[in-house]
């Protein structure tokens, strides 16, 4: 068992393929979860905004359940509870399902808030010039809503990069789990945890850079450079579409 800090051990594991593969797993798990969560979240947001109670009520109940219970508990129920009901999922399937369902509940509120931030008068104006409901949502509402959705969505991705570590409790071979396995073998607790922290920091820093570029894109495309006010197409442009 090593004592004190080992620089050689730290350097060796900083570039260790086993740890690196764990970081890659964390990345694709994050991307897959945010993509799935966004699809489900958009559907939930639209259901919450529906005038039909039979759509809005179940969506509200779903969001209440998944925002009100810990992700850790949800993962354990999915991985160990569902097999008792005859549905056995692999570790990867359980991790993805848990992350997607949990993230969808939060993203649904993000999308709903962004849509509701756009004045209803703009939708009415689009409908007045012949737009259907889906067209008004696509060309008028969502471009403006995205300016509010994107920053929060970006923060969700940043948080999810770290939240994936919770899947280690069901033995998902992501960064933290692989770090723990090496700690049990090599007893370099501090060195390996610092290596894991550096990987997480590199991934979140890289995403912060990407997020700033995306936010600038939407601010430039849908905002007035001098006032920051949303740019709304006039009636002639709407009719051309």
Secondary structure, DSSP 8 states (H G I E B T S, - for coil): ---S--HHHHHHHHT-HHHHHHHHHHHHHHHHHHHHHHHHHHHHHHHHH-S-HHHHHHHHHHHHHHHHS-HHHHHHIIIIIGGGGT----HHHHHHHHHHHHHHHHHHHHHHHHHHTS-HHHHHHHHHTT--HHHHIIIIIHHHHHHHHHHHHHHHHHHHHHHGGGGGGGT--SHHHHHHHHHHHH--HHHHHHHHHHHHHHHHHHHHHHHHHHHHHHHHHHB-TTT--B----HHHHHH-
